[in-house]
């Protein structure tokens, strides 16, 4: 997955098509986890800094690390979550290591 300004994405899709590679443009409201969110990160974190966070009541995987969260995520964690790469595969591997199926993952 890539993100960027519309013109950049269009150029990339053209290059991919010319190379015989299919692509699909996703219809989303924001380019989450990309540099396009950099201008709002400080305000986002500041807004969350007044919130009180608690450790997860049930086991929760972090998309930042692909591991179980051991402590309460704080405002900086959620800022990083908004901008950094989602470690989806690492989360799936962790679920597999825990021997959890997709149908009972919510019951961890």
N, CA, C and O of each residue as an XYZ file, in Angstrom:
432
protein
N       0.840     -1.155      0.000
C       0.000      0.000      0.000
C       0.894      1.228      0.000
O       1.939      1.259      0.649
N       0.470      2.215     -0.725
C       1.212      3.481     -0.789
C       0.238      4.619     -0.532
O      -0.977      4.465     -0.654
N       0.799      5.756     -0.175
C      -0.024      6.949      0.001
C       0.737      8.135     -0.558
O       1.952      8.084     -0.748
N       0.016      9.174     -0.811
C       0.630     10.386     -1.340
C      -0.433     11.271     -1.944
O      -1.629     11.002     -1.831
N       0.010     12.312     -2.575
C      -0.925     13.216     -3.240
C      -1.496     12.528     -4.483
O      -0.855     11.659     -5.074
N      -2.698     12.926     -4.864
C      -3.414     12.261     -5.962
C      -2.581     12.161     -7.237
O      -2.592     11.132     -7.914
N      -1.864     13.229     -7.558
C      -1.059     13.220     -8.786
C       0.056     12.179     -8.702
O       0.359     11.507     -9.688
N       0.665     12.048     -7.525
C       1.730     11.058     -7.344
C       1.180      9.642     -7.485
O       1.794      8.778     -8.113
N       0.017      9.426     -6.889
C      -0.610      8.099     -6.966
C      -0.966      7.774     -8.409
O      -0.764      6.647     -8.861
N      -1.492      8.749     -9.129
C      -1.843      8.527    -10.541
C      -0.606      8.159    -11.362
O      -0.667      7.261    -12.201
N       0.519      8.848    -11.126
C       1.754      8.520    -11.854
C       2.220      7.106    -11.527
O       2.641      6.362    -12.413
N       2.143      6.742    -10.261
C       2.551      5.395     -9.856
C       1.648      4.346    -10.489
O       2.132      3.329    -10.987
N       0.345      4.585    -10.472
C      -0.590      3.613    -11.055
C      -0.337      3.449    -12.558
O      -0.447      2.344    -13.088
N       0.000      4.537    -13.237
C       0.323      4.461    -14.663
C       1.580      3.620    -14.872
O       1.621      2.770    -15.761
N       2.600      3.857    -14.057
C       3.840      3.091    -14.175
C       3.589      1.612    -13.883
O       4.124      0.738    -14.566
N       2.783      1.343    -12.876
C       2.455     -0.053    -12.558
C       1.700     -0.711    -13.711
O       2.010     -1.834    -14.109
N       0.713     -0.003    -14.239
C      -0.062     -0.545    -15.367
C       0.853     -0.826    -16.553
O       0.749     -1.875    -17.187
N       1.755      0.119    -16.853
C       2.689     -0.070    -17.970
C       3.615     -1.267    -17.745
O       4.105     -1.868    -18.701
N       3.853     -1.609    -16.472
C       4.697     -2.755    -16.140
C       3.888     -4.039    -16.010
O       4.432     -5.097    -15.692
N       2.570     -3.939    -16.261
C       1.721     -5.122    -16.196
C       1.277     -5.485    -14.793
O       0.902     -6.628    -14.532
N       1.317     -4.527    -13.895
C       0.939     -4.772    -12.509
C      -0.407     -4.092    -12.238
O      -0.565     -2.888    -12.435
N      -1.374     -4.902    -11.780
C      -2.678     -4.344    -11.432
C      -2.594     -3.581    -10.128
O      -1.804     -3.922     -9.248
N      -3.406     -2.555    -10.005
C      -3.506     -1.810     -8.749
C      -4.937     -1.337     -8.580
O      -5.694     -1.233     -9.545
N      -5.285     -1.057     -7.362
C      -6.623     -0.579     -7.029
C      -6.472      0.657     -6.168
O      -5.715      0.656     -5.197
N      -7.176      1.691     -6.513
C      -7.156      2.914     -5.704
C      -8.228      2.764     -4.625
O      -9.396      2.512     -4.922
N      -7.817      2.923     -3.385
C      -8.753      2.831     -2.271
C      -9.431      4.173     -2.056
O      -8.804      5.226     -2.161
N     -10.710      4.119     -1.756
C     -11.446      5.334     -1.439
C     -11.439      5.502      0.073
O     -12.189      4.839      0.789
N     -10.591      6.386      0.541
C     -10.470      6.642      1.979
C     -10.509      8.152      2.211
O     -10.274      8.945      1.299
N     -10.811      8.524      3.446
C     -10.907      9.952      3.752
C      -9.563     10.585      4.073
O      -9.388     11.792      3.905
N      -8.603      9.769      4.538
C      -7.287     10.296      4.908
C      -6.219      9.265      4.564
O      -6.502      8.071      4.472
N      -5.024      9.725      4.380
C      -3.893      8.839      4.131
C      -3.261      8.468      5.472
O      -2.162      8.915      5.802
N      -3.977      7.643      6.236
C      -3.486      7.255      7.549
C      -2.131      6.565      7.434
O      -1.834      5.918      6.430
N      -1.321      6.711      8.466
C      -0.001      6.096      8.562
C       0.967      6.652      7.522
O       1.942      5.985      7.174
N       0.719      7.846      7.026
C       1.602      8.432      6.021
C       2.057      9.825      6.467
O       1.535     10.396      7.425
N       3.041     10.346      5.747
C       3.578     11.680      6.053
C       2.530     12.781      5.894
O       2.712     13.888      6.400
N       1.444     12.485      5.198
C       0.402     13.491      5.011
C      -0.290     13.845      6.327
O      -0.979     14.863      6.410
N      -0.115     13.025      7.339
C      -0.697     13.317      8.655
C       0.249     14.085      9.561
O      -0.155     14.517     10.640
N       1.491     14.265      9.153
C       2.471     14.944     10.004
C       2.003     16.297     10.539
O       2.276     16.603     11.700
N       1.311     17.121      9.747
C       0.915     18.435     10.264
C      -0.036     18.408     11.471
O      -0.136     19.403     12.189
N      -0.722     17.308     11.702
C      -1.688     17.285     12.810
C      -1.221     16.470     14.014
O      -1.933     16.385     15.015
N      -0.038     15.873     13.926
C       0.397     14.958     14.980
C       0.526     15.623     16.351
O       0.081     15.059     17.350
N       1.123     16.802     16.414
C       1.290     17.464     17.710
C      -0.052     17.800     18.337
O      -0.260     17.576     19.530
N      -0.967     18.341     17.532
C      -2.299     18.676     18.050
C      -3.054     17.419     18.469
O      -3.755     17.424     19.481
N      -2.916     16.353     17.701
C      -3.565     15.091     18.034
C      -3.071     14.575     19.383
O      -3.873     14.202     20.239
N      -1.751     14.553     19.573
C      -1.189     14.085     20.835
C      -1.581     15.001     21.989
O      -1.907     14.524     23.076
N      -1.553     16.303     21.764
C      -1.931     17.250     22.815
C      -3.385     17.036     23.233
O      -3.711     17.104     24.418
N      -4.245     16.780     22.269
C      -5.653     16.536     22.577
C      -5.848     15.291     23.416
O      -6.737     15.245     24.266
N      -5.030     14.289     23.186
C      -5.141     13.039     23.943
C      -4.421     13.096     25.288
O      -4.681     12.272     26.165
N      -3.525     14.057     25.455
C      -2.703     14.080     26.668
C      -3.523     14.337     27.930
O      -3.057     14.048     29.033
N      -4.711     14.863     27.791
C      -5.552     15.085     28.965
C      -6.412     13.865     29.306
O      -7.121     13.862     30.313
N      -6.345     12.841     28.472
C      -7.120     11.623     28.714
C      -6.375     10.702     29.674
O      -5.144     10.669     29.695
N      -7.130      9.966     30.458
C      -6.547      8.952     31.334
C      -6.709      7.601     30.658
O      -7.826      7.176     30.363
N      -5.610      6.939     30.417
C      -5.624      5.649     29.741
C      -5.406      4.542     30.759
O      -4.643      4.698     31.712
N      -6.076      3.439     30.546
C      -5.953      2.275     31.423
C      -5.358      1.122     30.638
O      -5.477      1.062     29.415
N      -4.712      0.203     31.354
C      -4.234     -0.993     30.652
C      -5.425     -1.733     30.036
O      -6.541     -1.634     30.548
N      -5.208     -2.457     28.969
C      -6.308     -3.192     28.351
C      -6.963     -4.155     29.345
O      -6.276     -4.844     30.099
N      -8.285     -4.196     29.336
C      -9.032     -5.114     30.207
C      -8.976     -6.540     29.670
O      -9.111     -7.505     30.422
N      -8.777     -6.658     28.373
C      -8.588     -7.958     27.730
C      -7.288     -7.866     26.940
O      -6.860     -6.760     26.610
N      -6.656     -8.969     26.632
C      -5.418     -8.897     25.849
C      -5.635     -8.131     24.550
O      -6.630     -8.323     23.852
N      -4.685     -7.265     24.247
C      -4.786     -6.398     23.073
C      -3.453     -6.397     22.350
O      -2.405     -6.161     22.951
N      -3.503     -6.663     21.055
C      -2.294     -6.623     20.248
C      -2.035     -5.200     19.783
O      -2.964     -4.465     19.446
N      -0.790     -4.827     19.770
C      -0.386     -3.519     19.274
C      -0.032     -3.629     17.802
O       0.789     -4.461     17.417
N      -0.648     -2.794     16.982
C      -0.285     -2.753     15.564
C       1.074     -2.110     15.353
O       1.626     -2.183     14.255
N       1.624     -1.481     16.385
C       2.953     -0.887     16.268
C       4.053     -1.925     16.418
O       5.098     -1.829     15.774
N       3.820     -2.911     17.264
C       4.861     -3.905     17.550
C       4.481     -5.320     17.121
O       5.359     -6.152     16.898
N       3.205     -5.598     17.005
C       2.758     -6.953     16.716
C       2.759     -7.841     17.943
O       2.648     -9.061     17.832
N       2.884     -7.233     19.112
C       2.923     -7.989     20.365
C       1.778     -7.545     21.267
O       1.115     -6.540     21.011
N       1.561     -8.313     22.324
C       0.530     -7.948     23.292
C       0.958     -6.704     24.060
O       2.113     -6.572     24.467
N       0.005     -5.795     24.251
C       0.273     -4.610     25.070
C       0.344     -5.029     26.524
O      -0.516     -5.765     27.008
N       1.350     -4.572     27.207
C       1.523     -4.907     28.615
C       1.152     -3.736     29.531
O       0.914     -3.925     30.724
N       1.105     -2.541     28.971
C       0.814     -1.329     29.748
C      -0.257     -0.525     29.016
O      -0.584     -0.797     27.861
N      -0.782      0.453     29.707
C      -1.779      1.319     29.081
C      -1.124      2.144     27.982
O      -0.089      2.769     28.215
N      -1.707      2.155     26.794
C      -1.178      3.041     25.759
C      -1.432      4.485     26.170
O      -2.479      4.789     26.741
N      -0.497      5.369     25.892
C      -0.647      6.771     26.255
C      -0.838      7.623     24.997
O      -0.959      7.094     23.892
N      -0.863      8.923     25.174
C      -1.082      9.826     24.039
C      -0.009      9.646     22.970
O      -0.316      9.703     21.779
N       1.242      9.430     23.372
C       2.331      9.234     22.413
C       2.125      7.940     21.626
O       2.396      7.892     20.426
N       1.649      6.899     22.295
C       1.367      5.634     21.608
C       0.352      5.871     20.486
O       0.556      5.426     19.356
N      -0.744      6.574     20.801
C      -1.795      6.779     19.792
C      -1.324      7.697     18.683
O      -1.736      7.544     17.533
N      -0.456      8.659     19.018
C       0.153      9.491     17.965
C       0.956      8.596     17.026
O       0.813      8.678     15.806
N       1.799      7.741     17.600
C       2.604      6.840     16.787
C       1.728      5.885     15.987
O       2.042      5.552     14.844
N       0.638      5.450     16.589
C      -0.284      4.540     15.907
C      -0.880      5.205     14.668
O      -1.114      4.551     13.652
N      -1.116      6.485     14.762
C      -1.687      7.233     13.640
C      -0.706      7.348     12.482
O      -1.124      7.449     11.328
N       0.590      7.333     12.771
C       1.589      7.653     11.753
C       2.458      6.481     11.308
O       2.894      6.439     10.157
N       2.712      5.539     12.194
C       3.674      4.496     11.859
C       3.045      3.334     11.088
O       1.825      3.219     10.976
N       3.897      2.506     10.578
C       3.481      1.343      9.808
C       2.672      0.383     10.671
O       3.025      0.118     11.820
N       1.589     -0.132     10.110
C       0.778     -1.135     10.792
C       1.466     -2.487     10.617
O       1.754     -2.896      9.493
N       1.729     -3.173     11.715
C       2.412     -4.465     11.697
C       1.373     -5.590     11.698
O       1.339     -6.427     12.600
N       0.539     -5.586     10.677
C      -0.575     -6.517     10.584
C      -0.094     -7.969     10.567
O      -0.641     -8.817     11.272
N       0.922     -8.248      9.765
C       1.433     -9.619      9.684
C       1.972    -10.076     11.029
O       1.742    -11.216     11.435
N       2.688     -9.198     11.726
C       3.215     -9.548     13.051
C       2.079     -9.852     14.022
O       2.203    -10.747     14.859
N       0.981     -9.120     13.920
C      -0.182     -9.393     14.778
C      -0.783    -10.761     14.458
O      -1.132    -11.517     15.365
N      -0.901    -11.071     13.186
C      -1.426    -12.381     12.799
C      -0.509    -13.499     13.275
O      -0.976    -14.540     13.737
N       0.793    -13.280     13.162
C       1.740    -14.292     13.644
C       1.616    -14.477     15.155
O       1.713    -15.596     15.659
N       1.400    -13.376     15.875
C       1.227    -13.457     17.327
C      -0.050    -14.230     17.657
O      -0.048    -15.064     18.563
N      -1.126    -13.965     16.941
C      -2.362    -14.716     17.157
C      -2.146    -16.199     16.892
O      -2.637    -17.050     17.634
N      -1.410    -16.501     15.831
C      -1.130    -17.907     15.515
C      -0.298    -18.541     16.634
O      -0.548    -19.682     17.022
N       0.679    -17.810     17.148
C       1.508    -18.332     18.236
C       0.679    -18.572     19.497
O       0.969    -19.476     20.281
N      -0.345    -17.758     19.678
C      -1.233    -17.928     20.823
C      -2.292    -18.989     20.554
O      -3.101    -19.309     21.424
N      -2.276    -19.537     19.321
C      -3.235    -20.550     18.904
C      -4.671    -20.017     18.994
O      -5.557    -20.665     19.551
N      -4.873    -18.835     18.438
C      -6.176    -18.184     18.448
C      -6.704    -18.122     17.028
O      -6.004    -17.650     16.131
N      -7.918    -18.587     16.805
C      -8.523    -18.506     15.481
C      -9.194    -17.148     15.315
O      -9.438    -16.446     16.296
N      -9.490    -16.783     14.075
C     -10.125    -15.494     13.819
C     -11.509    -15.427     14.436
O     -11.986    -14.333     14.738
N     -12.173    -16.564     14.632
C     -13.522    -16.542     15.162
C     -13.564    -16.366     16.674
O     -14.579    -15.937     17.224
N     -12.453    -16.700     17.353
C     -12.479    -16.514     18.804
C     -11.429    -15.505     19.281
O     -11.177    -15.408     20.482
N     -10.819    -14.762     18.372
C      -9.787    -13.796     18.744
C     -10.313    -12.760     19.733
O      -9.576    -12.324     20.618
N     -11.554    -12.367     19.600
C     -12.109    -11.360     20.501
C     -12.249    -11.862     21.923
O     -12.458    -11.065     22.838
N     -12.140    -13.161     22.131
C     -12.298    -13.742     23.461
C     -10.971    -14.009     24.159
O     -10.960    -14.580     25.250
N      -9.859    -13.613     23.562
C      -8.562    -13.850     24.167
C      -8.640    -13.651     25.639
O      -7.638    -13.807     26.337
